[in-house]
Structure formats: C-alpha cells, structure tokens
C-alpha cells in the first residue's frame, strides 16, 4: 500500500494540509523516512538532536512533518509537538527485538496523551528489507500491553 494512500485512509478526510509527527526510539529511521518523503538524499543521516521539520507536497496535500529525536533524555519533551497533530506516525526498528518492550512502553504513554485524543496512529515497521527483520507476530507480542486499550494500525510495505 502506498504511504500516501495510508495517510489519506487514516486521516479520513480530504484536508489539504496536515500536521504529522514522527516519533519513536532513537535510531529507528524517523529522519530517513522524513528525507525519503521529501525526496532528499538519505545516504548521510545524523542522529536528530531536538527535531527536524519539513513541508512536503504530495497527492494534492501539504504535509508539515515533525521528526522528533528519540533519545531517552529528550523523549519527555516530545509531547510538546503533539498539539494540533493530524496524524501520529510511530516508527519501530523491526530488527531491534531487544527494544520492542521499551518501544511498547513509550507507545503506551503516548496513547494516554490528551493531545492525541482522536488522532489516527500509524505504526510504521521500518527496516523490513533487512534479513534481521522480525515477523509481525513478534512485533505485536512486544507491543501487546499497549494494543489492548488502543487500536493500532500496522501496515507492511513489502
């Protein structure tokens, strides 16, 4: 499924401008995703200290995409970026099985945020092209404690 089709389906409207926030643990590929959306070179990526923002036009939509750093010391500040969010994309590195529980706990905390009430959530399984990628069943198990109270949409792009 094309990324833009997923965004349109989750948003459920034809708004011409969207505010999208990319969150997840550090080194999951949020900046790579942002640069890919903006058709920029992804060969050299440095860890995000704070945030990156880009406006991307595609399929008659303008997306203002906030890529918020995922280092543990700055995660607590990520909620500042959630006000007026139209779509939250939570990026998971599906090759990093050791951090599934940690990412599930972070996602659980986000789900409880007041600013996210009614905001569609897309869990983006990144790094599917790598041989170390875990199957969806293992990812779902790692996220199990947060999926019971919130419907999570997981899409595979393979």
N, C-alpha and C positions, 0 to 999 in steps of 0.2 A: 504494500500500500504506500503510495506517495506521501511524503511527510506533510505536504500542504493539504492533501485530502484529509489526513488525520486531524490536522489543526482545524479545518473547517467543520468536520464532523463533531469534534469535541466541543467546539465553541457553540455550535448550534445556531449560529446567526450569520448574517452576511455583513457584519461590521467591516468597514473599510480600513480601520486602524485598530490594531491590537497591541496590548502591553503584555509581553511574555517574559516570564522569569525562569532562568535555568538555574537549578540548584542540584546539589549532590555533594558527595565527599570529594576531597581533593584527588586529582589525577584520574577522574572518571571520563574526561573528554568533553567537558562543557564548552571550553574555548574552541576546541576543534569543531564541535557542532556549530557554534556561532559563526566561525570563519567559513565553514562549508556553506551555511545558509547565505552568507554574504558573498559567496563565490570568490573568496580570498585564498591565498596560498596557505596550506596547512603543514608545510614541511618543518617550519620552526615555530614551536609553541612554547611559551614560558608560563610557569605557574601564575595564576591570577592572584595578585595582591589587591584585595578590595573588590573591584568589579570592572567589567567592560560593558559598554552599551553600543549597540549598532542598530540603525534603522535599515530594514531590509524590505524591498518592494518585490512582491511575487504574487501571481494569480490575482491581480487587481486588489491586493491588500498591502497595507503598510504595517510591518511588524516592528515594534520597538522592543528589542530583545536585550534583557539584562542578564549578563553572565556573572554570577556572584561566586567569588572564591570559596572553596570548600575546606580550607584548612581549619582544623579544630578551633584555633584561637579566634577565628572571625565568624564561625557559624552562628554564634549567638546574635550577631548583627544582621543576619540575612533577613530577618523578619521586617526590617525597615523597608525593604524593597517590595513588600507584598501588597501594599496599599494600591488599590485600583488595578490589580492584576486581572487580566482577562483569561490567562492560561498559565498554569504552572507545569513546567517540564522538569521532572526529577530524573537525573541521569545516573545510571548504575553501570559500573565496570563489571561486566558479567564474567570476566576472567579472574576476578579477585574474590574468590569464595570466602576467604577468611574475614572479609568485611561485610558480608551480607547482613549479619545480625546488626552491626553498627549502622549500616545504611537503613535498615528497617526501623531501628530506634529513632534515627533522625527524621525519617519519613513520618513516623507516628506523631512526633512532636509537631511537625508541620501541619498535619491533618487537623490538629486541635486549634490551630491559629484562627482567631476571629476574622482576620482579613481574607481568609481563604474560603469562607462560607459561600458555597455555590459556585466556586471557581473550578473548572474542569482540571483534572490532574492527568498528565500523561507520564507514565514511567517508561523512559527510553533506555532500552537494553543496548548499551554501547559495547563495541569491540566484538561483535558477533562473528566477524570474519577471522578471528584468531582461533587456533586449534585448542587453546585452553578455555574457550567459552563454555560455560555451564548450561545445561538444558533448563528450559523454563520451569520444570518441576522443582529443581534445586533452588532456583531464584525465588519462586513462590514460597517454598518452605522457609527460606531465610527471612522473607517479609511477612510471614504468617501472622505475627502478633499485631500488625497494623492493618492487614487486609480484612480482618473480621468486622471492623467498625466502619470501613470506608471502601466503596467500590473503586478498585484501581484498574485502569485500562492499560494493558500491556500489549504492545504491538511489536512483532518481529518483522524486520525489513528484509530478511533473507529471501 
